[in-house]
């Protein structure tokens, strides 16, 4: 049951983050600002819902800080992976994403498609690391974050 709750929170988190990113961009916000705000809200939603609903643990400053560190490390690892893959494919990946999603290459739209792709990749890696981190939070003995 806990795993199903975790999946539900992850899906809700992705939906909320994506809706915020696209809404802010539609309202005229820049790509970087919209993504930063969307990610920040997504991180907060994920932390609170996983702590309270999925794992039923207290939300402390220490657990919030550990969660944030794991998410940031995961984000930069995943962003590096996406950028490296784009470099290897010489732009073939963005064109394939555009073909699959139906979004045409029109500058900002390409950036939106890539933003969603990065979020999907980062979300998957962050989900695994988050589950591990929150499980460690429940452990009776202190665990080192690796």
N, C-alpha and C positions, 0 to 999 in steps of 0.2 A: 504494500500500500504506500509505503514511504517513497518508493521509486516513482509511482504514478503521480504522487503529489509533486515530486521534483520535476517531472516532465511537464506537468500542468503549469507550475511556476515559471519554468523556462519558456514555454510557449507564450504565456501572458507577458513575460518580460520582453520577449522579442517583439510581440505585437505593439506593446506600449512604446518601446524605444523607436521602432520603425515609424509608427504613427506620428510621434513627436518630431522626428527628423524630417519627414516629408511635409508635415504641417508647417514647421518653421521655414522650410525652404519655399513652400508655396506662399507664405506670408512675406517673403522677401529677404529672409535671413541668409547669410552666406553659408556655404557648404561646411566649412570648418566649425563655425559657431553652432549650426544646427546639429552636427554630429556630436560635438562636445556636450551640448545640453541633453541630447537624446541618450548618450552613453551614461552621463551622470545620473539621470533619472532612472535609467535601466539598472544601473548598479545599485542604487538605493532600493528600488522595488525588489530586485533579486535578493539582496541581503535581508531585508525586513521579512518578506514572505517566506524565504527559506528558513530563516531563524524561527519565526513564530508558527508558521503553518506546516512546513515540511519536517523540520527537526525538533520543533518545540523546545528551543534553547533561548536563554536570555541574550538580548542584544547589548553587549558591553562594548566599551571603547576598544578594548584589546581585540575582541573578535572582529569588530568593524575594521580596524587597522590591518589585521591579518588578511581579511577578505579583500580589502582594497589593494594590498601589495600583490596578492595572488592574481587579481584581475588585471592589474597594470602590467605585471610581468607577462601574463598570458597574452594580453592585447598586443604588446610590442613583439613578442615571438610570432604571433599570428600575422601581424602586419608585415613583418619581415618575410614571412613565408609567402604571403600574397604578392608582395612587390618582387620577390625573387622569381616567383612563377610567372608573373607578367613579363619580366625581363627575359626569361627563357623562351616564352612563347611569342615574343615580339609582337604583342598586341592581338594575337589570335584568341586568347581567352576573353578579353572584353568583347570582341566581335561575336564569339560563341554565346556569351551571356546575353548580348543584345538580341541575337537571333532567337534564343530560347524564350526570353521575356517579352519580345515584341517591341522593345524600346529601341528607337533609332539613335544613331550616333549624332547627337546635337549638343555637343559641348557639355553643358550642365547635366543633361540626362545621362551621359556616359559616366560622369562623376557620381551621379545618384546610383546607377547600376553597380559601379565598383564599390560604393559605400555600403550597399546592401550585401554584396558579396563578402566584403571584409567583415561586416557584422555577423554574417552567418558563420564564417570560419571562426572568428574570435568567439562567438557564442558557444560553439561546439567545444572548443578547447577550454574556455572558461567554465563551462558547465561541469566538465570532468574534474577540473582543479577545485572548483567551488564545492562540489560534493565531497571531495577528499578533505578539503579544509574544514568544512562544517562537521564532517564525521570525526575529525581530530578534536574539534571543539568539545564534542560529547565524551571523549575519552577521559577516564578518571586521572590518568597521569599526564603531565605536560608533554606535548610532542613538539619536536623541532620542525620548523617549516623548511623544506628542502628546495 
